[in-house]
């Protein structure tokens, strides 16, 4: 069996928290402008209430954000 290539980046949804992106990735605004992250791991907001969107600032904990339980 041929070796499986490692993905360039992985995205891990944390329960009731952010999406953790690790690896070699680029992040862009909806207008196509690149967002500089300066790191190889970032937490992206899912609750929509972060003061530093698109990044997570932990607000989901204070607001008791609950993520969808499915893959929809």
PDB file of N, CA, C, O and CB in Angstrom:
ATOM      1  N   UNK A   1       0.852  -1.172   0.000  1.00  0.00           N
ATOM      2  CA  UNK A   1       0.000   0.000   0.000  1.00  0.00           C
ATOM      3  C   UNK A   1       0.901   1.238   0.000  1.00  0.00           C
ATOM      4  O   UNK A   1       1.853   1.307   0.778  1.00  0.00           O
ATOM      5  CB  UNK A   1      -0.971  -0.004   1.230  1.00  0.00           C
ATOM      6  N   UNK A   2       0.604   2.238  -0.883  1.00  0.00           N
ATOM      7  CA  UNK A   2       1.440   3.442  -0.922  1.00  0.00           C
ATOM      8  C   UNK A   2       1.278   4.277   0.341  1.00  0.00           C
ATOM      9  O   UNK A   2       0.227   4.237   0.980  1.00  0.00           O
ATOM     10  CB  UNK A   2       1.097   4.287  -2.148  1.00  0.00           C
ATOM     11  N   UNK A   3       2.328   5.045   0.712  1.00  0.00           N
ATOM     12  CA  UNK A   3       2.226   5.876   1.922  1.00  0.00           C
ATOM     13  C   UNK A   3       1.164   6.963   1.757  1.00  0.00           C
ATOM     14  O   UNK A   3       0.950   7.484   0.663  1.00  0.00           O
ATOM     15  CB  UNK A   3       3.589   6.519   2.248  1.00  0.00           C
ATOM     16  N   UNK A   4       0.520   7.285   2.844  1.00  0.00           N
ATOM     17  CA  UNK A   4      -0.499   8.332   2.836  1.00  0.00           C
ATOM     18  C   UNK A   4       0.191   9.666   3.107  1.00  0.00           C
ATOM     19  O   UNK A   4       0.923   9.805   4.087  1.00  0.00           O
ATOM     20  CB  UNK A   4      -1.622   8.048   3.897  1.00  0.00           C
ATOM     21  N   UNK A   5      -0.043  10.639   2.241  1.00  0.00           N
ATOM     22  CA  UNK A   5       0.539  11.964   2.439  1.00  0.00           C
ATOM     23  C   UNK A   5      -0.163  12.670   3.585  1.00  0.00           C
ATOM     24  O   UNK A   5      -1.379  12.575   3.750  1.00  0.00           O
ATOM     25  CB  UNK A   5       0.445  12.805   1.151  1.00  0.00           C
ATOM     26  N   UNK A   6       0.631  13.379   4.371  1.00  0.00           N
ATOM     27  CA  UNK A   6       0.065  14.201   5.442  1.00  0.00           C
ATOM     28  C   UNK A   6      -0.622  15.402   4.807  1.00  0.00           C
ATOM     29  O   UNK A   6      -0.107  15.962   3.839  1.00  0.00           O
ATOM     30  CB  UNK A   6       1.169  14.657   6.459  1.00  0.00           C
ATOM     31  N   UNK A   7      -1.776  15.808   5.333  1.00  0.00           N
ATOM     32  CA  UNK A   7      -2.430  17.004   4.787  1.00  0.00           C
ATOM     33  C   UNK A   7      -1.596  18.246   5.092  1.00  0.00           C
ATOM     34  O   UNK A   7      -0.868  18.289   6.083  1.00  0.00           O
ATOM     35  CB  UNK A   7      -3.859  17.161   5.366  1.00  0.00           C
ATOM     36  N   UNK A   8      -1.711  19.247   4.232  1.00  0.00           N
ATOM     37  CA  UNK A   8      -0.992  20.499   4.451  1.00  0.00           C
ATOM     38  C   UNK A   8      -1.514  21.203   5.693  1.00  0.00           C
ATOM     39  O   UNK A   8      -0.762  21.867   6.406  1.00  0.00           O
ATOM     40  CB  UNK A   8      -1.118  21.417   3.228  1.00  0.00           C
ATOM     41  N   UNK A   9      -2.817  21.048   5.945  1.00  0.00           N
ATOM     42  CA  UNK A   9      -3.433  21.672   7.120  1.00  0.00           C
ATOM     43  C   UNK A   9      -4.559  20.781   7.622  1.00  0.00           C
ATOM     44  O   UNK A   9      -5.152  20.012   6.866  1.00  0.00           O
ATOM     45  CB  UNK A   9      -3.968  23.099   6.786  1.00  0.00           C
ATOM     46  N   UNK A  10      -4.838  20.901   8.910  1.00  0.00           N
ATOM     47  CA  UNK A  10      -5.967  20.184   9.494  1.00  0.00           C
ATOM     48  C   UNK A  10      -6.871  21.189  10.208  1.00  0.00           C
ATOM     49  O   UNK A  10      -6.408  22.200  10.737  1.00  0.00           O
ATOM     50  CB  UNK A  10      -5.481  19.072  10.478  1.00  0.00           C
ATOM     51  N   UNK A  11      -8.158  20.888  10.209  1.00  0.00           N
ATOM     52  CA  UNK A  11      -9.142  21.723  10.902  1.00  0.00           C
ATOM     53  C   UNK A  11      -9.864  20.828  11.898  1.00  0.00           C
ATOM     54  O   UNK A  11     -10.453  19.813  11.526  1.00  0.00           O
ATOM     55  CB  UNK A  11     -10.156  22.400   9.892  1.00  0.00           C
ATOM     56  N   UNK A  12      -9.812  21.216  13.176  1.00  0.00           N
ATOM     57  CA  UNK A  12     -10.437  20.438  14.238  1.00  0.00           C
ATOM     58  C   UNK A  12     -11.480  21.293  14.943  1.00  0.00           C
ATOM     59  O   UNK A  12     -11.134  22.300  15.560  1.00  0.00           O
ATOM     60  CB  UNK A  12      -9.379  19.922  15.244  1.00  0.00           C
ATOM     61  N   UNK A  13     -12.770  20.905  14.862  1.00  0.00           N
ATOM     62  CA  UNK A  13     -13.788  21.645  15.598  1.00  0.00           C
ATOM     63  C   UNK A  13     -13.768  21.229  17.069  1.00  0.00           C
ATOM     64  O   UNK A  13     -13.928  20.052  17.392  1.00  0.00           O
ATOM     65  CB  UNK A  13     -15.190  21.409  14.983  1.00  0.00           C
ATOM     66  N   UNK A  14     -13.570  22.199  17.945  1.00  0.00           N
ATOM     67  CA  UNK A  14     -13.602  21.903  19.371  1.00  0.00           C
ATOM     68  C   UNK A  14     -15.038  21.987  19.866  1.00  0.00           C
ATOM     69  O   UNK A  14     -15.770  22.893  19.470  1.00  0.00           O
ATOM     70  CB  UNK A  14     -12.688  22.872  20.162  1.00  0.00           C
ATOM     71  N   UNK A  15     -15.454  21.062  20.723  1.00  0.00           N
ATOM     72  CA  UNK A  15     -16.837  21.053  21.202  1.00  0.00           C
ATOM     73  C   UNK A  15     -17.219  22.401  21.810  1.00  0.00           C
ATOM     74  O   UNK A  15     -16.577  22.881  22.745  1.00  0.00           O
ATOM     75  CB  UNK A  15     -17.035  19.936  22.234  1.00  0.00           C
ATOM     76  N   UNK A  16     -18.272  23.000  21.264  1.00  0.00           N
ATOM     77  CA  UNK A  16     -18.782  24.289  21.741  1.00  0.00           C
ATOM     78  C   UNK A  16     -17.701  25.360  21.785  1.00  0.00           C
ATOM     79  O   UNK A  16     -17.740  26.256  22.628  1.00  0.00           O
ATOM     80  CB  UNK A  16     -19.390  24.128  23.119  1.00  0.00           C
ATOM     81  N   UNK A  17     -16.746  25.265  20.884  1.00  0.00           N
ATOM     82  CA  UNK A  17     -15.645  26.218  20.834  1.00  0.00           C
ATOM     83  C   UNK A  17     -15.208  26.502  19.416  1.00  0.00           C
ATOM     84  O   UNK A  17     -15.985  26.325  18.478  1.00  0.00           O
ATOM     85  CB  UNK A  17     -14.476  25.708  21.633  1.00  0.00           C
ATOM     86  N   UNK A  18     -13.972  26.942  19.247  1.00  0.00           N
ATOM     87  CA  UNK A  18     -13.486  27.368  17.935  1.00  0.00           C
ATOM     88  C   UNK A  18     -13.125  26.207  17.017  1.00  0.00           C
ATOM     89  O   UNK A  18     -13.138  25.039  17.407  1.00  0.00           O
ATOM     90  CB  UNK A  18     -12.289  28.255  18.104  1.00  0.00           C
ATOM     91  N   UNK A  19     -12.802  26.578  15.781  1.00  0.00           N
ATOM     92  CA  UNK A  19     -12.180  25.657  14.842  1.00  0.00           C
ATOM     93  C   UNK A  19     -10.683  25.881  14.969  1.00  0.00           C
ATOM     94  O   UNK A  19     -10.209  27.004  14.800  1.00  0.00           O
ATOM     95  CB  UNK A  19     -12.691  25.878  13.355  1.00  0.00           C
ATOM     96  N   UNK A  20      -9.947  24.843  15.262  1.00  0.00           N
ATOM     97  CA  UNK A  20      -8.500  24.953  15.382  1.00  0.00           C
ATOM     98  C   UNK A  20      -7.880  24.535  14.055  1.00  0.00           C
ATOM     99  O   UNK A  20      -8.065  23.404  13.607  1.00  0.00           O
ATOM    100  CB  UNK A  20      -7.957  24.079  16.561  1.00  0.00           C
ATOM    101  N   UNK A  21      -7.145  25.446  13.428  1.00  0.00           N
ATOM    102  CA  UNK A  21      -6.492  25.192  12.144  1.00  0.00           C
ATOM    103  C   UNK A  21      -5.006  25.078  12.396  1.00  0.00           C
ATOM    104  O   UNK A  21      -4.386  25.978  12.963  1.00  0.00           O
ATOM    105  CB  UNK A  21      -6.802  26.316  11.101  1.00  0.00           C
ATOM    106  N   UNK A  22      -4.434  23.949  11.964  1.00  0.00           N
ATOM    107  CA  UNK A  22      -3.002  23.695  12.168  1.00  0.00           C
ATOM    108  C   UNK A  22      -2.356  23.339  10.839  1.00  0.00           C
ATOM    109  O   UNK A  22      -2.947  22.642  10.014  1.00  0.00           O
ATOM    110  CB  UNK A  22      -2.776  22.556  13.205  1.00  0.00           C
ATOM    111  N   UNK A  23      -1.138  23.824  10.642  1.00  0.00           N
ATOM    112  CA  UNK A  23      -0.391  23.424   9.462  1.00  0.00           C
ATOM    113  C   UNK A  23      -0.065  24.574   8.541  1.00  0.00           C
ATOM    114  O   UNK A  23       0.023  25.726   8.964  1.00  0.00           O
ATOM    115  CB  UNK A  23      -1.148  22.398   8.712  1.00  0.00           C
ATOM    116  N   UNK A  24       0.114  24.246   7.272  1.00  0.00           N
ATOM    117  CA  UNK A  24       0.471  25.217   6.249  1.00  0.00           C
ATOM    118  C   UNK A  24      -0.812  25.659   5.557  1.00  0.00           C
ATOM    119  O   UNK A  24      -1.358  24.925   4.733  1.00  0.00           O
ATOM    120  CB  UNK A  24       1.495  24.622   5.224  1.00  0.00           C
ATOM    121  N   UNK A  25      -1.292  26.847   5.885  1.00  0.00           N
ATOM    122  CA  UNK A  25      -2.560  27.332   5.336  1.00  0.00           C
ATOM    123  C   UNK A  25      -2.475  28.830   5.087  1.00  0.00           C
ATOM    124  O   UNK A  25      -1.576  29.511   5.580  1.00  0.00           O
ATOM    125  CB  UNK A  25      -3.735  27.008   6.288  1.00  0.00           C
ATOM    126  N   UNK A  26      -3.427  29.323   4.314  1.00  0.00           N
ATOM    127  CA  UNK A  26      -3.595  30.761   4.099  1.00  0.00           C
ATOM    128  C   UNK A  26      -5.031  31.099   4.439  1.00  0.00           C
ATOM    129  O   UNK A  26      -5.938  30.301   4.201  1.00  0.00           O
ATOM    130  CB  UNK A  26      -3.241  31.181   2.624  1.00  0.00           C
ATOM    131  N   UNK A  27      -5.238  32.281   4.995  1.00  0.00           N
ATOM    132  CA  UNK A  27      -6.561  32.725   5.419  1.00  0.00           C
ATOM    133  C   UNK A  27      -6.888  34.010   4.662  1.00  0.00           C
ATOM    134  O   UNK A  27      -6.057  34.914   4.573  1.00  0.00           O
ATOM    135  CB  UNK A  27      -6.624  32.947   6.977  1.00  0.00           C
ATOM    136  N   UNK A  28      -8.115  34.085   4.111  1.00  0.00           N
ATOM    137  CA  UNK A  28      -8.519  35.222   3.303  1.00  0.00           C
ATOM    138  C   UNK A  28      -9.849  35.785   3.771  1.00  0.00           C
ATOM    139  O   UNK A  28     -10.677  35.070   4.335  1.00  0.00           O
ATOM    140  CB  UNK A  28      -8.604  34.827   1.842  1.00  0.00           C
ATOM    141  N   UNK A  29     -10.047  37.094   3.528  1.00  0.00           N
ATOM    142  CA  UNK A  29     -11.349  37.710   3.778  1.00  0.00           C
ATOM    143  C   UNK A  29     -12.290  37.299   2.654  1.00  0.00           C
ATOM    144  O   UNK A  29     -11.859  36.709   1.664  1.00  0.00           O
ATOM    145  CB  UNK A  29     -11.237  39.271   3.878  1.00  0.00           C
ATOM    146  N   UNK A  30     -13.557  37.607   2.805  1.00  0.00           N
ATOM    147  CA  UNK A  30     -14.541  37.315   1.770  1.00  0.00           C
ATOM    148  C   UNK A  30     -14.220  38.075   0.480  1.00  0.00           C
ATOM    149  O   UNK A  30     -14.631  37.659  -0.603  1.00  0.00           O
ATOM    150  CB  UNK A  30     -15.952  37.672   2.260  1.00  0.00           C
ATOM    151  N   UNK A  31     -13.487  39.185   0.591  1.00  0.00           N
ATOM    152  CA  UNK A  31     -13.093  39.977  -0.575  1.00  0.00           C
ATOM    153  C   UNK A  31     -11.786  39.504  -1.204  1.00  0.00           C
ATOM    154  O   UNK A  31     -11.305  40.108  -2.163  1.00  0.00           O
ATOM    155  CB  UNK A  31     -12.965  41.426  -0.187  1.00  0.00           C
ATOM    156  N   UNK A  32     -11.214  38.436  -0.672  1.00  0.00           N
ATOM    157  CA  UNK A  32     -10.001  37.877  -1.237  1.00  0.00           C
ATOM    158  C   UNK A  32      -8.712  38.454  -0.694  1.00  0.00           C
ATOM    159  O   UNK A  32      -7.633  38.120  -1.184  1.00  0.00           O
ATOM    160  CB  UNK A  32     -10.021  38.056  -2.681  1.00  0.00           C
ATOM    161  N   UNK A  33      -8.797  39.315   0.310  1.00  0.00           N
ATOM    162  CA  UNK A  33      -7.586  39.870   0.908  1.00  0.00           C
ATOM    163  C   UNK A  33      -7.012  38.876   1.912  1.00  0.00           C
ATOM    164  O   UNK A  33      -7.738  38.287   2.713  1.00  0.00           O
ATOM    165  CB  UNK A  33      -7.881  41.232   1.592  1.00  0.00           C
ATOM    166  N   UNK A  34      -5.712  38.705   1.851  1.00  0.00           N
ATOM    167  CA  UNK A  34      -5.063  37.751   2.750  1.00  0.00           C
ATOM    168  C   UNK A  34      -5.026  38.301   4.177  1.00  0.00           C
ATOM    169  O   UNK A  34      -4.745  39.479   4.395  1.00  0.00           O
ATOM    170  CB  UNK A  34      -3.633  37.430   2.262  1.00  0.00           C
ATOM    171  N   UNK A  35      -5.312  37.435   5.130  1.00  0.00           N
ATOM    172  CA  UNK A  35      -5.224  37.776   6.551  1.00  0.00           C
ATOM    173  C   UNK A  35      -3.941  37.152   7.071  1.00  0.00           C
ATOM    174  O   UNK A  35      -3.785  35.931   7.051  1.00  0.00           O
ATOM    175  CB  UNK A  35      -6.488  37.272   7.364  1.00  0.00           C
ATOM    176  N   UNK A  36      -3.032  37.980   7.530  1.00  0.00           N
ATOM    177  CA  UNK A  36      -1.765  37.483   8.072  1.00  0.00           C
ATOM    178  C   UNK A  36      -2.010  36.908   9.464  1.00  0.00           C
ATOM    179  O   UNK A  36      -2.587  37.574  10.323  1.00  0.00           O
ATOM    180  CB  UNK A  36      -0.692  38.615   8.123  1.00  0.00           C
ATOM    181  N   UNK A  37      -1.578  35.690   9.679  1.00  0.00           N
ATOM    182  CA  UNK A  37      -1.769  35.058  10.980  1.00  0.00           C
ATOM    183  C   UNK A  37      -0.489  35.065  11.803  1.00  0.00           C
ATOM    184  O   UNK A  37      -0.538  35.151  13.030  1.00  0.00           O
ATOM    185  CB  UNK A  37      -2.261  33.632  10.803  1.00  0.00           C
ATOM    186  N   UNK A  38       0.645  34.977  11.141  1.00  0.00           N
ATOM    187  CA  UNK A  38       1.916  34.978  11.846  1.00  0.00           C
ATOM    188  C   UNK A  38       2.192  33.717  12.635  1.00  0.00           C
ATOM    189  O   UNK A  38       3.114  33.680  13.450  1.00  0.00           O
ATOM    190  CB  UNK A  38       1.970  36.132  12.754  1.00  0.00           C
ATOM    191  N   UNK A  39       1.404  32.685  12.400  1.00  0.00           N
ATOM    192  CA  UNK A  39       1.617  31.432  13.131  1.00  0.00           C
ATOM    193  C   UNK A  39       1.076  30.253  12.333  1.00  0.00           C
ATOM    194  O   UNK A  39       0.364  30.432  11.345  1.00  0.00           O
ATOM    195  CB  UNK A  39       0.944  31.490  14.519  1.00  0.00           C
ATOM    196  N   UNK A  40       1.418  29.060  12.766  1.00  0.00           N
ATOM    197  CA  UNK A  40       0.974  27.859  12.051  1.00  0.00           C
ATOM    198  C   UNK A  40      -0.241  27.211  12.695  1.00  0.00           C
ATOM    199  O   UNK A  40      -0.747  26.211  12.187  1.00  0.00           O
ATOM    200  CB  UNK A  40       2.099  26.855  11.979  1.00  0.00           C
ATOM    201  N   UNK A  41      -0.722  27.767  13.812  1.00  0.00           N
ATOM    202  CA  UNK A  41      -1.946  27.284  14.452  1.00  0.00           C
ATOM    203  C   UNK A  41      -2.782  28.491  14.846  1.00  0.00           C
ATOM    204  O   UNK A  41      -2.293  29.414  15.497  1.00  0.00           O
ATOM    205  CB  UNK A  41      -1.628  26.388  15.699  1.00  0.00           C
ATOM    206  N   UNK A  42      -4.065  28.474  14.438  1.00  0.00           N
ATOM    207  CA  UNK A  42      -4.989  29.545  14.822  1.00  0.00           C
ATOM    208  C   UNK A  42      -6.315  28.938  15.252  1.00  0.00           C
ATOM    209  O   UNK A  42      -6.677  27.838  14.833  1.00  0.00           O
ATOM    210  CB  UNK A  42      -5.202  30.548  13.654  1.00  0.00           C
ATOM    211  N   UNK A  43      -7.032  29.671  16.093  1.00  0.00           N
ATOM    212  CA  UNK A  43      -8.379  29.279  16.513  1.00  0.00           C
ATOM    213  C   UNK A  43      -9.355  30.250  15.864  1.00  0.00           C
ATOM    214  O   UNK A  43      -9.274  31.457  16.090  1.00  0.00           O
ATOM    215  CB  UNK A  43      -8.527  29.282  18.089  1.00  0.00           C
ATOM    216  N   UNK A  44     -10.270  29.735  15.063  1.00  0.00           N
ATOM    217  CA  UNK A  44     -11.252  30.559  14.372  1.00  0.00           C
ATOM    218  C   UNK A  44     -12.582  30.533  15.110  1.00  0.00           C
ATOM    219  O   UNK A  44     -13.057  29.478  15.530  1.00  0.00           O
ATOM    220  CB  UNK A  44     -11.435  30.084  12.927  1.00  0.00           C
ATOM    221  N   UNK A  45     -13.170  31.706  15.259  1.00  0.00           N
ATOM    222  CA  UNK A  45     -14.426  31.873  15.986  1.00  0.00           C
ATOM    223  C   UNK A  45     -15.577  31.149  15.284  1.00  0.00           C
ATOM    224  O   UNK A  45     -15.707  31.213  14.062  1.00  0.00           O
ATOM    225  CB  UNK A  45     -14.755  33.360  16.136  1.00  0.00           C
ATOM    226  N   UNK A  46     -16.403  30.466  16.063  1.00  0.00           N
ATOM    227  CA  UNK A  46     -17.632  29.866  15.540  1.00  0.00           C
ATOM    228  C   UNK A  46     -18.868  30.491  16.153  1.00  0.00           C
ATOM    229  O   UNK A  46     -19.962  30.358  15.605  1.00  0.00           O
ATOM    230  CB  UNK A  46     -17.639  28.372  15.791  1.00  0.00           C
ATOM    231  N   UNK A  47     -18.715  31.175  17.285  1.00  0.00           N
ATOM    232  CA  UNK A  47     -19.899  31.719  17.959  1.00  0.00           C
ATOM    233  C   UNK A  47     -20.354  33.040  17.346  1.00  0.00           C
ATOM    234  O   UNK A  47     -21.504  33.442  17.521  1.00  0.00           O
ATOM    235  CB  UNK A  47     -19.613  31.916  19.439  1.00  0.00           C
ATOM    236  N   UNK A  48     -19.454  33.719  16.624  1.00  0.00           N
ATOM    237  CA  UNK A  48     -19.798  34.975  15.983  1.00  0.00           C
ATOM    238  C   UNK A  48     -19.690  36.190  16.883  1.00  0.00           C
ATOM    239  O   UNK A  48     -20.027  37.296  16.458  1.00  0.00           O
ATOM    240  CB  UNK A  48     -21.163  34.891  15.456  1.00  0.00           C
ATOM    241  N   UNK A  49     -19.234  36.019  18.107  1.00  0.00           N
ATOM    242  CA  UNK A  49     -19.206  37.123  19.064  1.00  0.00           C
ATOM    243  C   UNK A  49     -17.804  37.611  19.427  1.00  0.00           C
ATOM    244  O   UNK A  49     -17.661  38.521  20.243  1.00  0.00           O
ATOM    245  CB  UNK A  49     -19.910  36.709  20.306  1.00  0.00           C
ATOM    246  N   UNK A  50     -16.786  37.026  18.841  1.00  0.00           N
ATOM    247  CA  UNK A  50     -15.413  37.419  19.146  1.00  0.00           C
ATOM    248  C   UNK A  50     -15.154  38.872  18.758  1.00  0.00           C
ATOM    249  O   UNK A  50     -15.655  39.341  17.736  1.00  0.00           O
ATOM    250  CB  UNK A  50     -14.425  36.500  18.425  1.00  0.00           C
ATOM    251  N   UNK A  51     -14.386  39.575  19.557  1.00  0.00           N
ATOM    252  CA  UNK A  51     -13.996  40.951  19.258  1.00  0.00           C
ATOM    253  C   UNK A  51     -12.830  40.998  18.279  1.00  0.00           C
ATOM    254  O   UNK A  51     -12.483  42.070  17.781  1.00  0.00           O
ATOM    255  CB  UNK A  51     -13.627  41.688  20.543  1.00  0.00           C
ATOM    256  N   UNK A  52     -12.215  39.838  17.994  1.00  0.00           N
ATOM    257  CA  UNK A  52     -11.065  39.802  17.085  1.00  0.00           C
ATOM    258  C   UNK A  52     -11.320  38.857  15.912  1.00  0.00           C
ATOM    259  O   UNK A  52     -10.411  38.164  15.453  1.00  0.00           O
ATOM    260  CB  UNK A  52      -9.798  39.370  17.842  1.00  0.00           C
ATOM    261  N   UNK A  53     -12.571  38.836  15.429  1.00  0.00           N
ATOM    262  CA  UNK A  53     -12.917  37.955  14.311  1.00  0.00           C
ATOM    263  C   UNK A  53     -11.957  38.161  13.156  1.00  0.00           C
ATOM    264  O   UNK A  53     -11.561  39.297  12.896  1.00  0.00           O
ATOM    265  CB  UNK A  53     -14.359  38.200  13.850  1.00  0.00           C
ATOM    266  N   UNK A  54     -11.574  37.122  12.461  1.00  0.00           N
ATOM    267  CA  UNK A  54     -12.146  35.790  12.484  1.00  0.00           C
ATOM    268  C   UNK A  54     -11.577  34.892  13.577  1.00  0.00           C
ATOM    269  O   UNK A  54     -11.917  33.711  13.651  1.00  0.00           O
ATOM    270  CB  UNK A  54     -11.942  35.147  11.165  1.00  0.00           C
ATOM    271  N   UNK A  55     -10.712  35.447  14.424  1.00  0.00           N
ATOM    272  CA  UNK A  55     -10.065  34.634  15.443  1.00  0.00           C
ATOM    273  C   UNK A  55     -10.913  34.549  16.709  1.00  0.00           C
ATOM    274  O   UNK A  55     -11.706  35.444  17.002  1.00  0.00           O
ATOM    275  CB  UNK A  55      -8.690  35.200  15.771  1.00  0.00           C
ATOM    276  N   UNK A  56     -10.737  33.480  17.440  1.00  0.00           N
ATOM    277  CA  UNK A  56     -11.453  33.258  18.692  1.00  0.00           C
ATOM    278  C   UNK A  56     -10.792  34.045  19.816  1.00  0.00           C
ATOM    279  O   UNK A  56      -9.566  34.081  19.921  1.00  0.00           O
ATOM    280  CB  UNK A  56     -11.498  31.755  19.037  1.00  0.00           C
ATOM    281  N   UNK A  57     -11.613  34.678  20.659  1.00  0.00           N
ATOM    282  CA  UNK A  57     -11.089  35.369  21.846  1.00  0.00           C
ATOM    283  C   UNK A  57     -11.627  34.770  23.139  1.00  0.00           C
ATOM    284  O   UNK A  57     -11.433  35.335  24.215  1.00  0.00           O
ATOM    285  CB  UNK A  57     -11.436  36.852  21.787  1.00  0.00           C
ATOM    286  N   UNK A  58     -12.306  33.624  23.037  1.00  0.00           N
ATOM    287  CA  UNK A  58     -12.821  32.946  24.222  1.00  0.00           C
ATOM    288  C   UNK A  58     -14.224  33.368  24.630  1.00  0.00           C
ATOM    289  O   UNK A  58     -14.753  32.857  25.618  1.00  0.00           O
ATOM    290  CB  UNK A  58     -11.902  33.178  25.354  1.00  0.00           C
ATOM    291  N   UNK A  59     -14.839  34.293  23.890  1.00  0.00           N
ATOM    292  CA  UNK A  59     -16.180  34.768  24.229  1.00  0.00           C
ATOM    293  C   UNK A  59     -17.204  33.639  24.272  1.00  0.00           C
ATOM    294  O   UNK A  59     -18.195  33.732  24.996  1.00  0.00           O
ATOM    295  CB  UNK A  59     -16.623  35.817  23.232  1.00  0.00           C
ATOM    296  N   UNK A  60     -16.980  32.583  23.512  1.00  0.00           N
ATOM    297  CA  UNK A  60     -17.935  31.463  23.488  1.00  0.00           C
ATOM    298  C   UNK A  60     -18.160  30.886  24.890  1.00  0.00           C
ATOM    299  O   UNK A  60     -19.249  30.401  25.197  1.00  0.00           O
ATOM    300  CB  UNK A  60     -17.433  30.355  22.541  1.00  0.00           C
ATOM    301  N   UNK A  61     -17.140  30.939  25.726  1.00  0.00           N
ATOM    302  CA  UNK A  61     -17.298  30.410  27.093  1.00  0.00           C
ATOM    303  C   UNK A  61     -18.254  31.270  27.905  1.00  0.00           C
ATOM    304  O   UNK A  61     -19.119  30.745  28.607  1.00  0.00           O
ATOM    305  CB  UNK A  61     -15.935  30.331  27.805  1.00  0.00           C
ATOM    306  N   UNK A  62     -18.102  32.596  27.814  1.00  0.00           N
ATOM    307  CA  UNK A  62     -18.944  33.510  28.593  1.00  0.00           C
ATOM    308  C   UNK A  62     -20.396  33.487  28.128  1.00  0.00           C
ATOM    309  O   UNK A  62     -21.316  33.718  28.913  1.00  0.00           O
ATOM    310  CB  UNK A  62     -18.401  34.928  28.502  1.00  0.00           C
ATOM    311  N   UNK A  63     -20.589  33.206  26.838  1.00  0.00           N
ATOM    312  CA  UNK A  63     -21.952  33.211  26.289  1.00  0.00           C
ATOM    313  C   UNK A  63     -22.573  31.818  26.250  1.00  0.00           C
ATOM    314  O   UNK A  63     -23.718  31.646  25.833  1.00  0.00           O
ATOM    315  CB  UNK A  63     -21.944  33.799  24.888  1.00  0.00           C
ATOM    316  N   UNK A  64     -21.802  30.831  26.691  1.00  0.00           N
ATOM    317  CA  UNK A  64     -22.261  29.432  26.696  1.00  0.00           C
ATOM    318  C   UNK A  64     -22.707  28.949  25.317  1.00  0.00           C
ATOM    319  O   UNK A  64     -23.729  28.279  25.170  1.00  0.00           O
ATOM    320  CB  UNK A  64     -23.405  29.268  27.678  1.00  0.00           C
ATOM    321  N   UNK A  65     -21.912  29.309  24.321  1.00  0.00           N
ATOM    322  CA  UNK A  65     -22.153  28.909  22.929  1.00  0.00           C
ATOM    323  C   UNK A  65     -22.263  27.389  22.839  1.00  0.00           C
ATOM    324  O   UNK A  65     -21.478  26.658  23.443  1.00  0.00           O
ATOM    325  CB  UNK A  65     -21.018  29.428  22.000  1.00  0.00           C
ATOM    326  N   UNK A  66     -23.238  26.935  22.085  1.00  0.00           N
ATOM    327  CA  UNK A  66     -23.402  25.508  21.813  1.00  0.00           C
ATOM    328  C   UNK A  66     -23.330  25.277  20.319  1.00  0.00           C
ATOM    329  O   UNK A  66     -24.141  25.811  19.563  1.00  0.00           O
ATOM    330  CB  UNK A  66     -24.741  24.976  22.384  1.00  0.00           C
ATOM    331  N   UNK A  67     -22.373  24.494  19.897  1.00  0.00           N
ATOM    332  CA  UNK A  67     -22.194  24.188  18.482  1.00  0.00           C
ATOM    333  C   UNK A  67     -23.183  23.118  18.043  1.00  0.00           C
ATOM    334  O   UNK A  67     -23.676  22.340  18.860  1.00  0.00           O
ATOM    335  CB  UNK A  67     -20.754  23.733  18.204  1.00  0.00           C
ATOM    336  N   UNK A  68     -23.460  23.087  16.777  1.00  0.00           N
ATOM    337  CA  UNK A  68     -24.308  22.049  16.212  1.00  0.00           C
ATOM    338  C   UNK A  68     -23.688  20.688  16.511  1.00  0.00           C
ATOM    339  O   UNK A  68     -22.466  20.541  16.503  1.00  0.00           O
ATOM    340  CB  UNK A  68     -24.497  22.250  14.682  1.00  0.00           C
ATOM    341  N   UNK A  69     -24.517  19.718  16.770  1.00  0.00           N
ATOM    342  CA  UNK A  69     -23.989  18.390  17.087  1.00  0.00           C
ATOM    343  C   UNK A  69     -23.775  17.531  15.850  1.00  0.00           C
ATOM    344  O   UNK A  69     -23.173  16.461  15.930  1.00  0.00           O
ATOM    345  CB  UNK A  69     -24.919  17.681  18.034  1.00  0.00           C
ATOM    346  N   UNK A  70     -24.269  17.999  14.705  1.00  0.00           N
ATOM    347  CA  UNK A  70     -24.131  17.226  13.475  1.00  0.00           C
ATOM    348  C   UNK A  70     -23.057  17.762  12.578  1.00  0.00           C
ATOM    349  O   UNK A  70     -22.341  18.698  12.935  1.00  0.00           O
ATOM    350  CB  UNK A  70     -25.423  17.195  12.734  1.00  0.00           C
ATOM    351  N   UNK A  71     -22.941  17.167  11.403  1.00  0.00           N
ATOM    352  CA  UNK A  71     -21.951  17.594  10.429  1.00  0.00           C
ATOM    353  C   UNK A  71     -22.605  18.423   9.329  1.00  0.00           C
ATOM    354  O   UNK A  71     -22.175  18.376   8.177  1.00  0.00           O
ATOM    355  CB  UNK A  71     -21.232  16.383   9.829  1.00  0.00           C
ATOM    356  N   UNK A  72     -23.622  19.168   9.672  1.00  0.00           N
ATOM    357  CA  UNK A  72     -24.351  19.936   8.657  1.00  0.00           C
ATOM    358  C   UNK A  72     -23.854  21.335   8.510  1.00  0.00           C
ATOM    359  O   UNK A  72     -24.377  22.092   7.692  1.00  0.00           O
ATOM    360  CB  UNK A  72     -25.794  19.971   8.977  1.00  0.00           C
TER     361      UNK A  72
END
